[in-house]
Amino acid sequence: MKIVNPVTKATITGESGDNIGRGGRSMVYFKDESAHYERPDRIEAALGDNTDVQIDISSVHGTNNVFYRRRMAGEEWRPDIVPTKGKTRVFIFDWRDHPGKAQVWYERRRAKAEAEGLMHLFAQEVDRDYAASIEGVIIPAMWVKAAIDAHIRLGFKDDGVKMAGLDVADEGGDKNALAIRYGVVLRSCEAWGEGDTGHTARRALNKCREMNVQTMNYDSIGVGAGVKAETNRLLAERSFKLDIHQFSAGGSPWSPGAPVIPRDKRSPVNEDFYDNLKAQGWWLLRVRFEKTYKAVTQGIQFPSADLISIDSTIPQLHEIEMELSQPTMSYNGKGKMIVDKKPDGGKSPNLADAIMMCYIREIHYSTFATDENNNYSL
């Protein structure tokens, strides 16, 4: 299985099995459909000293494999960003990038899969949904797909509050992330790794001023506590008005005595349903995506204020899609909902966390009242 250049003696060699590359030296090694190998750890061990350049090409196949872990640890390649040395560079070829495939093709393929009971395979093979076979995913990938440019498809505007959510980098390879929405339309979402909390505050503030943001929720846990002091100082210097609110992920749910489902007397109250504020924020985001999915795919009418739309021109769209469908939910010993943001060794979904904080305004500013029977209403 060799192709040899008779002039330079350069060789292209094809191999298979668990010991590909062992004992050899290569300039570059391509691994086709590497998410589907039966014993990927053996292959990684065999290739460890063969080459400095491995290129894994594959459709997705769940999360319990080397391909997934390598992809999650990498950085999505973009022509306008200098890649981090030592990081795997990720290039995504979406079905939309195929010149012979349009939305009509997607809808036809999806309808066929739904009719045949093969939606889990469609989600995996077409939508690149790593979590298609994982239980407890909070926001299914198909809901996220439906929300892309939903404001265009459903005909509503991006009018309303201009709000931001800032997720502050914690440690190691963690990144800062800033999400900005106009009304319910996500207009900007970006992540960066360099700098201390002062740099983070300055970058976030400059972006908020550039996009005329009125309110920002920020992660106040750990190093995030240093953001507010720097932001207050910068706001005083620049005469720029921005309302800033702390988001404590491990804190108690907001409006603890209010029902999870407004105006439903049989609904559990927030403090009995959510373990903490993080769980509440992710559930509320889930509700937005679910309603948007039903509006787009089933024509069900909802107030546009209850929906969410993701601008398809955001450069990090692919990462946003994947991160939003990464967290899973389960229930603790008290029966309260908890969130696992990094199942199966994934990296922290910073972009998705910023988006979640960006859309939790309705809880922060809502007031609840009780009637004579002590039933809550919004």
N, C-alpha and C positions, 0 to 999 in steps of 0.2 A: 504493500500500500504506500508506495513512494513515487513522488514526481521529482526528478532531478534535473536541474538546469545544467546542460552539458558544458557550458562556458564557465560559469561561476561555481559550479558544484553545490549551489544552494539547494536545499531539499525541503519539500513539503511531505510530511509523513502522517498517515492516518492510523489511529490506534483505537482499540476498544478494550473493555474490561476494567477491573479494579486497579490495575497497576499501570495505567497509561502514564507515559513520561518518566517512569522510574529509571534512574540511572543515566538519563540523557540530559542534554542541555539544549534549550531552544531560545530563540529571540522572542517568540510570542506563541502562546498556546490557546487555541479556540476550543471551547467546550460547548457542543450543541445540545439543546434541550437539557441543560444541566439541573434543572429543578426536578427532573423525572428519574434521576439515577437511583438505583436500588441501594447502593452503599456509598453515598457521596463522601463520607468521612475518610474512607480508604483511598479514594481518588485524590482528595486534598492532601493526604499524607504522601502519596506517591509523587505528586506534582510540586511539593513544597520547595525543593531546591532545583527544579528543572528550569524555571523561568521567572523573571521579574514581572512579566506581563501576561496575565490571564484574562481572557475575554469570555465571559459566560453569556450565552445566548439561549433564551428560553421563554416559553409561555409560562404562566404562573401555575403553581401546584401546591397550594396550601402554605403553611408556615413552618412545618417541621422538617426543614431541609436547609442545606448550606446556602443555596441560591437565595432564599428569603433572607437569611441572616446577613449575607453579604450585601444584598440590596438595601436592607434597612440601615446598615452601618455606613453606607456610601452617601454620596452627594449627587444630586441630579445635575447633569452637565447642561450648561447653558453657555452660548457663545459670548455673553457679556460679562461672565464671571471667571476670575482666575481660580482654578481648582485648588483645593487644599492638598499639599503633598502628603502622600501616604494614605489618602482616602480613595476608596473605590469610586470611579466615576460612572454614573448611571445614565444611560441613554434610553429613552422610551419611544418606541414606535407604536403609536396608537392607530386603531383602525381608521380614525379620521384622517390620518396622514397618507392612507392608501388612495392613490388617484382614482381607483376604480370602485371605491365604496363611498356611498353617501348615506344620509339619514334613512332613506327609503330601504336600503339594504339592511341597516341595523334593525329597523322596526320589523321587517319581514323575518329576519333571522330570530329575533326575540319572540315574535308571535308563534313561530314554529316550535321553539324550545318550550314555551309556556304550554302549548297545546299537548306536547308530548311528555310533560312532566320532567323536563331536563333543564329547568332554570338554574340549578346549581352549577351545571356544566357551562351554560351560557355565561353566567356571571364570572366563572373562572377563565374561560377561553377567550371571551370577547371583551368583557369589562375589566379584565385583569384583577379580579377580586380575590386577593389572597385569603380572605376570611370567609369565602363562600361556604366552606364546610365547618366553620368554627361556630360553636354555640354561644349565645349571649352577646353577640355584637350589638352595640347600642344603636348605631346608625348604619344600616345595610348600604352597601356600595350602590345598589340600584336607586336608592333614595337620593344619594349624593349626585348621581348622574342626572337624575330628573331635575335637580335644582340648578344645573348649569344653564345660565341665561333664561331662567324661568320667568323673569320679569318681561322678557321679549315674547316668550311663547304664550304667556297668560295675559299680557297687555297691561301691566301696571308699572307705575313710575318709581323712581328712586327718591321720591320726596320724603321728608321727615327728618328725624334727628340724624346728625352726623356724629358717629360715636366710634371709639377705638377700644381695643382690648390689648393689653401689653403683658406678655408672658416673659418673665425675666429668667435668664439662664441661671442654672443652679450650680453645676460643677462639671469638670471634665470636658467632654465633647458636646455638652448641652449648648443650645443656642437661644438667643433672644428672638422673640417673634412679635410682630405688631400687625393687627388686623383692623381695618377701617371699613365701616359700612355707611351708606347713605340710605336712610330709611331701612328697608330690609334687604337691600342689595349690597353684597360684599364687593367693594370696589378695589381694595388693596389688601395684600397680605404678603409680608416678607419676613425673612429670618436672617440673622447675622450672628457670628460667633465671637468677634473680637470686642475688646473693651471691657471696662469695669462698669459699675452701676451709673457712674457719672456720664460716661460715654453713651450708655443705653438711654438715659434720660434725655440727653441732648438730641440724640438721633430720633427718638420717639417724638419729642416736642417739635422738632423741625418738620417732621412729616405731618404731624397734626396741624401745625400752622399752615403748611403748604396746602392741605386739603380742607381747611376751614372746619376742623373737628371741634365740637362743642364740649364733649364729655369723654373721659377715658377711665376705664376700670383697669387696675394693674394688680399683678400678683404681689401680695405684700408679705409672703412667707419667706424666711431665710434672707438671702442677699437682696431680695426685692424690697426689703424695708428701707434700703438706702435710696431708692428711686424718688420717693416723695420729697425728701429734703432738697435734693438737687433740682427737682422739677419746680418746687416752690421758689427757689432762688432764681432759676432761669426765667420763670414767669414774671417775677418782680422786676428783673432787669429789662425784659423785652416788652413789657406792657401788653402781654398777650393773655387773653382770658381763656382758661380751660378748667372745667370742673373735673377734679380727680377723686376717684373713690377706690378704697381698698377692697381687694377680693382675697379673702382668706379661705383657701380651698378646704382646709381641715376644720373650719369653723361650723357652727350650727347653721341649719338652713334658715333662710330669710322667711319671715312671716310663719313661724313654726306652728301656729294654731290654725292656719288657713288650709282649706282642702286642696289636695293635689289637683283635683278636677273642680274648677270653680262652679259654684252653685249646685254641686252634687252632694246631697246630704249624706249619702252612703260612702262617699270617698274618704280614704284615710287622710289625715292631716299631714302636713309636710314633715313635722318632727318625728312622726311614726313611720313614714315611708322612706325618707332619705337619711343616710348615716351622717352626711355632712354637706357642705355647700357645693363641693365639687360634684357630688352625685346629682344634686338638684340642678346645677347648671347644665350638665350633660343630658339629663332627662328633658329639660325644657328645649334644648337644641334638637333632640330627637323628635319631639312633638312637631317642631317647625318643619323638619325634613319630611316627616310622615305626611303632614297635611299637603305640603308642596307636591310630593309624589302622587298623592291621590288626585290633586287638582290637575296635574299634567297628564297623568295616564288614564284617569277615570272621569275627568270633567266635573268633579265635585267642587262646589263653590265654597270658598272660605274667604274671609276678609283678608286683603293683601297684607295687613299688619301682622297676621299670624303666620305668614309664609317666610321663605328665605330664597334668595337667588344669588348665584355665584357668577360674577363676571368672567366670561370665558377668555378674556384677554389678559388676565392676571398671569404673569410669567411662571409662577410656581403652581399652576393649576394641578398638574399631575401629583405633586407631593401633597397638596391640600386634599385631593380626592382620597388618596391612600390613608393619610393620617386621620381623616374624619371617620373612617370605618375601622380603625385599629382598636380603640378602647372597647372592652367588654364589661358586662355588668353581672353581678351575682348578689347574693344576700348573706349577711352575716348571721351570727347566732341569735340576734334579736329580731331577725326578719327584715332588717333595713337594707336598702339598696346601697351597694358599694361599687366603685369603679376601678378597673385594672387598666391603666393606660398603656402598659408595656407587656402585653401577653407574649409568651414564647420568645422572650429575649429581644423584642423590638426596642427601638430607641424611642425616647420621649417625643410625643407628637406635639411639638411646640407650636406649630402653625395652627393646629386644631384647637389647642388650649386657648390661644389668643382669640380665635373665632368664638369659642364658647363664652369667654368673658365679654366679648364684644356684643353678644346678643342676650345678655341676662338682665338688661335694663328694666324690663317690665316688672320683675320681682323687686328690684332695688327701690323703685319709686312708687310701686303700687300701695294703696291703702286698703285694708280689709275692714269690714264692719259686720256686726252680728245682729240678728233679729231677736225677737222676744224668745225664741226657742234656742238661742245660742248657735244658730246655723250661720256659717260664714258665707259672704258673697263679695264679689269683686266690685 
